[in-house]
């Protein structure tokens, strides 16, 4: 009788068929809710929505291009070399443009800059280049840095020639843009159609001064690259570098300005094989092959051999003396102390299968060795 009364008093739940919902596209799907203290579900619907708004609401948003999504393969694979191209282009353009403005647009009464302004221009160029390419490719923008990353930081060797090509091409285009901007200024400075080496060719490539011996020129480039790579490795070291990756460009900015200000005049401070070879290739189109034959092929043993060896020396010096990470093959890695065998408690001695109470505490069985983890 009680069950009959409950069945009569229980509210009836209206059934909604799926065909009814599908026939009314503007009607939103019903939602079942339970009122507090009740076991009977009630149907609650939201305000009517148009078909267009419902379609927009359920349309999935576009996901970023990662290796786990079906994005354009070519664009994903070219992002890193493109970042290196842009970063090196910015570096060379700012630096060579600072050289041109300081030299070509200055005269006795209206100076447009001095050596320090050129150093700041190169520092701003390397900082902006690292900022543009840092989160995408690592911000190498220097073949010597790419080589040290492959040797000491497990950078994939298969990417090294790709990075080198992108950096060289970026340096070439950056120098070409500078030449296009200051071509008339060069004509005004040297004469229309006159191009001298080193002369104004030194505004793009690097040429040691006449009084500097070859040994001194080589050691200057070597030492300058050592200091630059030391700064790069210290700034990117998690145990020694800045707390924010955004401060890495600031560190290399000060390194570039400082090195240029104290030891850059004698060899024009390459410290980067692409920074010299790219502009040198560009200037060969307008200045001739003398830019390569100057000073017993200085472009080979100076900006290339000296810079690569200096980068490797600086990376080795930092990893041997300071770095403690696991990536480097020469870094010092302190091993954790070997855990000692804990002394057995009275409970362990009493129930040891190979000992008795009268024998006292015993060591582990002779047929088993203790291997600390």
Steps between C-alpha positions, in 0.01 A plus 500: 500500500788732590676424175179582313474841665863578428449405137199730480673797665828471309525764224510377149813563295437601145700300253672690223592302194820575304293547186318786672832674574638441153187641338550829687861613440448817703401311812799418723547150635327442836701465817395280793526654847417360845341728754635484851321235706333346197578194292284608207694658211366815346577634155657842470569668171699812423386793297445424132808535286527538129640226287803712410590566862471132582729412214756757613477374855583142409760579233840396640761775520819475298789347692855636478739336259693237691650165419187328632258672262450460128646836404691592190816290514711740296416802713569311822837379377602842364418705811841447660716586196271794422548628853877471461477680167304791647715524812826511305352746251410736784844464657691578179267775383514696826875456531601586144251787486656642818843474335379678188324781683792559732757510218322626189274769646754660731730789419701749692208716609203261523593163642229236474659267753824357630646160584272459800186557290619227263549267795150577628359432153657155494381437855143596416516282189608188689244561777211542257615202295503277807159629609347427160640148465561391858180310581482338156854393414702582810629833368841378381535744205868396497650185342762484776228495766311232308814284492556534875136413567538182296825400673415594859120523523379207288361717223405267208787479253260460209377856561847657502541543119141627474565762768829601337333549161218707652745716696722560197206593280360733766836676533521537122152656474561727799818640346328538164225709657760723664684547170176592325427766763849653503607456136468872428688581818785274388509680164513831682774379731733328248374622164243372257586143403812492721526204736816439703619206710516517793365858476123492507505123463595497868155636580360156416772239544783488752855607412789535748693824513825521305730516802340195671708179447324185389560330834351790692200514265437128544533516880272807518220318320564186704485682834196708409305188405605332825343783701185500289442125535575514873222756533258293289564183700471679833177676398339173388618292797203425727730477801685821427308711248225759547170397652304597187581394142407851392819629665726296272488766222595760760805297597621457143435871436743600773748237384495630141528865603779429746708284266457748215598794719819347642645277225302540180688768307802294394307228313146645472372241755347216300444234773252348255594324174164582340525866602819528292449252215147611409587871462829407331313300238268794447783750470679277248222583253594871515863505620642200313691192608753703696276478805594129516869522408579785740770427760578140397134396498431647841133401475597132547745505789348802674120512514459124439785300657567743785131536583422128494802411714432786739139388541604143578765624742254724682241222526761253628626749756151568634396136519821386668502773762133583566239286325353201688230384258475159339504620137868590481759223446765687701300659782561393859202309640524418871369154578262455796655336808466123525233413759634304798344177623252584779555324832234233564249558777426250779184389319696432179766306690248282683330392179801482271491156333879457527556622857394425854463707810813360660713584199402866520468731197609332181588618150307407187551146367839432343344376179333841435674830431371840605457722197416856594261671262 
